[in-house]
Amino acid sequence: MEPGSLPWLVIGLWIGGIANAIWYYWWGWLGARKGKPIGKYKHPLLSIFEHYHWATILYILGFRLDLPILVGVATVLLLD
């Protein structure tokens, strides 16, 4: 990545944090109120994609396409 890409990396970290908070609110808190286990998707195909799977895909795309914003989002998902 280029030296000027640090602001985009930080923006990606913020976007990843917001997306992660929305995920936990939507699938965790609202789902728990309905009696479903945390993290259960409605479609069974989506259940194979956990946070680290999405992080791996976004890391590959971020480094291959030189998009630091994707690397930032992937970092948040991996740390979660």
C-alpha positions as CSV (number, residue, x, y, z in Angstrom):
1,M,0.0,0.0,0.0
2,E,1.1,3.5,-0.6
3,P,2.0,6.0,2.2
4,G,-1.1,8.1,1.4
5,S,-3.5,5.3,2.0
6,L,-3.5,5.6,5.8
7,P,-6.7,7.8,5.9
8,W,-8.5,5.2,3.8
9,L,-7.4,2.4,6.2
10,V,-8.8,4.4,9.1
11,I,-12.0,4.9,7.2
12,G,-12.2,1.2,6.6
13,L,-11.7,0.5,10.3
14,W,-14.6,2.8,11.1
15,I,-16.8,1.2,8.5
16,G,-15.9,-2.2,9.8
17,G,-16.7,-1.2,13.3
18,I,-20.1,0.2,12.4
19,A,-20.9,-2.9,10.2
20,N,-19.9,-5.2,13.1
21,A,-22.1,-3.3,15.5
22,I,-25.1,-3.4,13.1
23,W,-24.5,-7.2,12.6
24,Y,-24.5,-7.8,16.4
25,Y,-27.6,-5.7,16.8
26,W,-29.5,-7.2,13.9
27,W,-28.6,-10.9,14.3
28,G,-27.6,-11.0,18.0
29,W,-29.8,-8.7,20.1
30,L,-32.9,-8.8,17.9
31,G,-32.5,-12.5,17.2
32,A,-32.1,-13.2,20.9
33,R,-35.3,-11.4,21.7
34,K,-37.1,-13.7,19.3
35,G,-35.6,-16.8,20.9
36,K,-33.1,-17.6,18.1
37,P,-29.5,-18.4,18.9
38,I,-27.0,-15.6,18.3
39,G,-25.6,-15.4,14.8
40,K,-28.2,-17.7,13.1
41,Y,-28.9,-16.5,9.5
42,K,-32.3,-17.1,7.8
43,H,-30.6,-18.7,4.8
44,P,-28.5,-21.7,5.6
45,L,-25.9,-20.9,2.9
46,L,-25.0,-17.7,4.7
47,S,-24.2,-19.5,7.9
48,I,-20.9,-20.8,6.5
49,F,-19.6,-17.3,6.3
50,E,-18.4,-16.2,9.8
51,H,-16.5,-13.1,10.5
52,Y,-13.1,-14.6,9.8
53,H,-14.3,-15.9,6.4
54,W,-15.4,-12.5,5.4
55,A,-12.2,-11.0,6.8
56,T,-10.1,-13.5,4.7
57,I,-12.0,-12.6,1.5
58,L,-11.7,-8.9,2.1
59,Y,-8.0,-9.1,2.9
60,I,-7.4,-10.9,-0.4
61,L,-9.4,-8.4,-2.4
62,G,-7.9,-5.5,-0.5
63,F,-4.3,-6.4,-1.1
64,R,-4.9,-7.6,-4.7
65,L,-6.8,-4.5,-5.7
66,D,-4.8,-2.2,-3.5
67,L,-7.8,-0.9,-1.6
68,P,-6.9,-0.1,2.0
69,I,-10.5,0.6,2.9
70,L,-11.2,-3.2,2.5
71,V,-8.1,-4.0,4.6
72,G,-9.5,-1.8,7.3
73,V,-12.9,-3.5,7.3
74,A,-11.2,-6.9,7.2
75,T,-9.1,-6.0,10.2
76,V,-12.1,-5.2,12.4
77,L,-13.9,-8.4,11.3
78,L,-10.8,-10.5,12.0
79,L,-10.2,-8.9,15.5
80,D,-13.9,-9.6,16.4
